[in-house]
Amino acid sequence: MSGPKFIADRIFSLSKENLSSTVMRLAVTSVALAVTVMLIAWAVVVGFKNQIRDKVIGFVAPIHVQALDKNESVEETPFQLDSLLVSRLDAIEGISHYQMVGNKAGMIKTDDEIQGVVLKGVDEHYDWTYFRNSLVEGQTPEYHDGERSTEVMVSQVIADKMLLGVGDDVRVWFVDKDMQARGRKFTVTGIFETGLTEFDERFVFADLNQIRKLNGWSDDECGLLEIAVSQDADAAAVNERLYYSLPTHLASYTARESNPQIFDWLDLLDTNVWLIMALMFLVAGITVISMLLIIIIERTSTIGLLKAMGASNKFIREVFLRRSLRILLIGMLIGNVIGLGFCLLQQYTGFIKLDAATYYLSAVPIELHLSTVLFINLGTFLLWVLMLLIPTSVINRISPVKAIRFE
């Protein structure tokens, strides 16, 4: 056993009832609390951001192509998916799938309620994976080339407002170019709920051929072209390559560019979590520094005795650093057990609920990876160790003669 470790084990104890032991227990608590809060804050924010981002991208697609014009209405300017455009899309690395979409503003009217909606027209090539996972009741519609289906899928928000259920008929009214109202009768085949209120309360999924008929488009025209990217591809990089390969009358946009308000809000969460982590780090660090200073003051006479016996400043600093590092490790161990335990409990049970109308999620999300846990633990431990070097410099200025007589 080394000399510094032997002395540290003899003169320090968490079980003794004295000032230094009380301060050490306080330091353990502070470090444990800081690690717990940092782990939970990081897990919640990352989980929240990723789940909201996935919801938005699942609804609007990572990238979409539309006509380059000044049309800012819900209804887009149509364009053709011709062989030239198809060849250019197929040549872009990272694009895994594309599908035609068209929107049409309308109004659902029942005997008691009126609700403005946007019919999102899709065809037989539409990828329903995201919405199958969001189904509350029924099934997704089935569309076929050359046919105009009357099947629609509505959100739980619209179904609740209009008192609709699977199998019910619903009439949607539209205004054509001549400002004449026209009605279409549809049948509800499915009800979905994504939690994105601003989307759920607006969109109804319908057959793209119905939108083409209402807008007077040809069979190969659409208002939007939604682009899906490969799992390992970066949407922004793919969009940059796509943008410069498109014909001059078309432009491409990422989900972030078309919904900046949601993604900007998510970016603000990064600032919050870094601020929380910085505060927790500083509070725990200052507590540990204070602990070490109190211990040094309380053991001043011991320090003077060790110096009188020939111990170097380095030797004595190592005695106090060993004890301080042990306090840090005990606190971090307790913090990891509590923090990771909470994260796992919330991830598998979801016992802490949220208001989905406000936060887009029904429960507090958790996403924590081993690399993140290691980063938080190693980073904070190294920084706290550097902070501990500050109070140990006091040992260099302690005089053996004065220290032995110190009370």
Protein Blocks (a to p, Z undefined) as FASTA:
>chain_A
ZZklmmmmmmgcfkbccfklmmmmmmmmmmmmmmmmmmmmmmmmmmmmmmmmmmmmmmno
pbdcddddfbfbfbdcdddddfklmmmmmmpghiabdcdddddddddddfkbccdddddd
ddfkbcfklmmmmpfghcdddddehiacfbdcddfklmmmnopaehiacddddddfkopa
cddddddfbdcdehpamlmmmpccddfklmmmmnopafkbcfbdcddddfkbcfklmmmm
mmmmpcfkbccddfklmmmmlmmmmmmmmmmmmmmmmmmmmmmmmmmmmmmmmmmmmmmm
mmmmmmmnopafklmmmmmmmmmmmmmmmmmmmmmmmmmmmmmmmmmnopaccdfklnop
abdcddddfklmmmmmmmmmmmmmmmmmmmmmmmmmpcfklmmmpZZ
